[in-house]
Amino acid sequence: MPMTTKSGQPRKSELPSTIARSDKHAQETFAKAHDAAVDQYGEGRRAHQTAYSALKHSYEKVGDHWERKSEKGPSDAHAAEGRGSRKPTAGGVNANATKKHLMDVARRLGIRGRSTMSKDELVAAIRKSNEKARRSR
């Protein structure tokens, strides 16, 4: 079943929970990319990966939802290399953002010790916080 209705609107019941809690554009981006990927690859893991890749180009995961990035582009080294990359993924965290931006996200998520963290440590702490927020829902 497609994630979008005939009118092009996403079916909230079909969306992953973090995307259902995100803005309408994020929902539409994911749903349309997923439907196109299903047409090309069939239902399953690859369709979901393709949809998340499209979403991560314009959005970053913050806590239990996705927020629009200030600039479009790959979020991490894995996304920059594309399918088949052996580089680790940042799990939706915009690892290519500035340290100042990551500090702001960490502050909003209430991450302790952020002022002494390196950029890589901030990415890891935000990712851990995002996973905790997703599991607690």
The 8 nearest C-alpha neighbors of each residue, nearest first, counted from 0:
[[1, 2, 3, 34, 13, 42, 37, 4],
 [2, 0, 3, 34, 4, 30, 33, 37],
 [3, 1, 30, 10, 9, 13, 34, 0],
 [4, 2, 9, 8, 7, 1, 10, 30],
 [3, 5, 7, 6, 8, 9, 10, 2],
 [4, 6, 7, 3, 8, 1, 9, 2],
 [5, 7, 4, 8, 3, 9, 10, 2],
 [8, 6, 4, 3, 5, 9, 31, 27],
 [7, 9, 3, 4, 6, 10, 27, 5],
 [10, 8, 3, 2, 27, 30, 11, 4],
 [9, 11, 2, 12, 13, 3, 8, 4],
 [12, 10, 14, 13, 19, 9, 26, 2],
 [11, 13, 10, 14, 19, 15, 2, 9],
 [14, 12, 11, 10, 2, 15, 9, 1],
 [15, 13, 11, 12, 19, 16, 18, 10],
 [14, 16, 18, 17, 19, 13, 12, 11],
 [17, 15, 19, 18, 14, 20, 64, 63],
 [18, 16, 64, 20, 63, 19, 15, 21],
 [17, 19, 21, 20, 16, 15, 26, 64],
 [18, 20, 16, 21, 17, 14, 11, 15],
 [21, 19, 18, 17, 64, 16, 22, 63],
 [22, 20, 18, 64, 65, 19, 25, 17],
 [23, 21, 25, 24, 26, 20, 66, 65],
 [22, 24, 26, 25, 27, 21, 19, 9],
 [25, 23, 27, 26, 22, 28, 21, 29],
 [26, 24, 28, 22, 27, 23, 29, 21],
 [25, 27, 23, 29, 24, 28, 18, 30],
 [26, 28, 24, 30, 25, 29, 9, 31],
 [29, 27, 25, 26, 31, 30, 24, 32],
 [28, 30, 50, 32, 26, 27, 31, 54],
 [29, 31, 33, 27, 2, 32, 28, 9],
 [30, 32, 34, 33, 28, 29, 27, 35],
 [33, 31, 50, 35, 29, 30, 34, 36],
 [32, 34, 50, 36, 30, 31, 35, 46],
 [33, 35, 37, 31, 36, 32, 1, 30],
 [36, 34, 38, 32, 33, 37, 31, 39],
 [35, 37, 46, 39, 33, 38, 34, 40],
 [38, 36, 41, 42, 34, 40, 39, 46],
 [39, 37, 35, 36, 41, 40, 34, 42],
 [38, 40, 36, 37, 41, 35, 46, 34],
 [41, 39, 37, 36, 38, 46, 42, 45],
 [42, 40, 37, 38, 39, 43, 46, 36],
 [43, 41, 37, 46, 40, 44, 45, 36],
 [44, 42, 46, 45, 41, 47, 37, 40],
 [43, 45, 47, 46, 48, 42, 49, 41],
 [44, 46, 48, 47, 43, 49, 40, 36],
 [47, 45, 36, 49, 37, 44, 48, 33],
 [46, 48, 50, 44, 49, 45, 33, 51],
 [49, 47, 45, 51, 50, 46, 52, 44],
 [48, 50, 52, 46, 47, 51, 45, 53],
 [49, 51, 33, 32, 47, 29, 53, 52],
 [52, 50, 54, 48, 53, 49, 55, 47],
 [51, 53, 49, 55, 50, 54, 48, 56],
 [54, 52, 50, 51, 56, 55, 49, 32],
 [53, 55, 51, 56, 52, 29, 58, 57],
 [56, 54, 58, 52, 57, 53, 59, 51],
 [55, 57, 72, 73, 54, 53, 71, 58],
 [58, 56, 71, 55, 68, 54, 67, 72],
 [59, 57, 67, 55, 68, 66, 54, 65],
 [60, 58, 91, 65, 66, 92, 93, 55],
 [59, 61, 65, 91, 92, 64, 66, 62],
 [62, 60, 64, 65, 63, 129, 59, 66],
 [61, 63, 129, 132, 64, 60, 128, 108],
 [62, 64, 133, 132, 17, 129, 61, 65],
 [65, 63, 17, 21, 20, 61, 62, 60],
 [64, 66, 60, 21, 59, 61, 58, 18],
 [67, 65, 58, 59, 60, 68, 61, 64],
 [66, 68, 58, 57, 59, 69, 65, 25],
 [69, 67, 58, 70, 57, 59, 66, 71],
 [68, 70, 67, 71, 57, 58, 96, 66],
 [71, 69, 68, 72, 57, 67, 56, 96],
 [72, 70, 57, 56, 68, 69, 73, 58],
 [71, 73, 56, 74, 70, 57, 55, 79],
 [72, 74, 78, 79, 56, 75, 55, 71],
 [75, 73, 93, 95, 94, 78, 72, 55],
 [74, 76, 94, 78, 77, 73, 95, 89],
 [77, 75, 79, 78, 86, 80, 88, 87],
 [78, 76, 86, 88, 80, 75, 79, 84],
 [79, 77, 81, 73, 75, 80, 76, 74],
 [78, 80, 76, 73, 77, 81, 75, 74],
 [81, 79, 77, 78, 84, 76, 82, 83],
 [82, 80, 78, 79, 84, 77, 83, 76],
 [81, 83, 84, 80, 78, 77, 85, 49],
 [82, 84, 81, 85, 80, 77, 86, 78],
 [85, 83, 86, 82, 77, 80, 81, 78],
 [84, 86, 83, 87, 77, 80, 88, 82],
 [87, 85, 77, 84, 76, 88, 80, 78],
 [88, 86, 77, 85, 89, 76, 84, 75],
 [87, 89, 77, 90, 75, 86, 76, 78],
 [88, 90, 92, 91, 75, 94, 87, 126],
 [91, 89, 88, 92, 126, 60, 93, 87],
 [90, 92, 60, 59, 89, 55, 93, 74],
 [93, 91, 89, 59, 60, 94, 90, 126],
 [92, 94, 74, 95, 96, 59, 91, 75],
 [95, 93, 75, 96, 74, 92, 122, 89],
 [96, 94, 93, 74, 75, 97, 73, 76],
 [97, 95, 94, 93, 100, 98, 101, 74],
 [98, 96, 100, 99, 101, 95, 94, 118],
 [97, 99, 101, 100, 118, 102, 96, 121],
 [98, 100, 102, 97, 101, 103, 96, 104],
 [101, 99, 103, 97, 102, 98, 96, 104],
 [100, 102, 98, 104, 103, 99, 105, 97],
 [103, 101, 105, 99, 100, 104, 98, 106],
 [104, 102, 106, 100, 101, 105, 107, 99],
 [103, 105, 101, 107, 106, 102, 108, 100],
 [106, 104, 102, 108, 110, 103, 107, 101],
 [107, 105, 103, 109, 108, 104, 110, 102],
 [108, 106, 104, 109, 105, 103, 110, 102],
 [107, 109, 105, 106, 110, 104, 62, 128],
 [110, 108, 106, 107, 105, 111, 104, 128],
 [111, 109, 105, 108, 106, 113, 112, 124],
 [110, 112, 113, 109, 106, 114, 105, 108],
 [113, 111, 114, 115, 110, 116, 105, 121],
 [112, 114, 116, 115, 111, 110, 105, 102],
 [113, 115, 112, 116, 102, 111, 117, 121],
 [114, 116, 113, 112, 117, 120, 121, 111],
 [117, 115, 113, 120, 114, 121, 118, 112],
 [116, 118, 120, 119, 121, 115, 98, 113],
 [117, 119, 121, 120, 98, 122, 116, 101],
 [120, 118, 122, 121, 117, 123, 94, 116],
 [119, 121, 123, 117, 118, 122, 116, 124],
 [122, 120, 124, 118, 119, 123, 116, 125],
 [121, 123, 119, 125, 120, 124, 94, 126],
 [122, 124, 120, 126, 121, 125, 127, 119],
 [125, 123, 121, 127, 126, 122, 120, 128],
 [126, 124, 128, 122, 127, 123, 121, 129],
 [125, 127, 129, 123, 124, 128, 122, 92],
 [126, 128, 124, 130, 125, 129, 123, 131],
 [127, 129, 125, 131, 126, 130, 124, 132],
 [130, 128, 62, 126, 132, 131, 127, 125],
 [131, 129, 133, 127, 132, 128, 134, 126],
 [130, 132, 128, 134, 129, 133, 135, 127],
 [133, 131, 129, 135, 63, 130, 62, 134],
 [134, 132, 130, 63, 131, 135, 136, 129],
 [135, 133, 131, 136, 132, 130, 129, 63],
 [134, 136, 132, 133, 131, 130, 63, 129],
 [135, 134, 133, 132, 63, 16, 131, 17]]
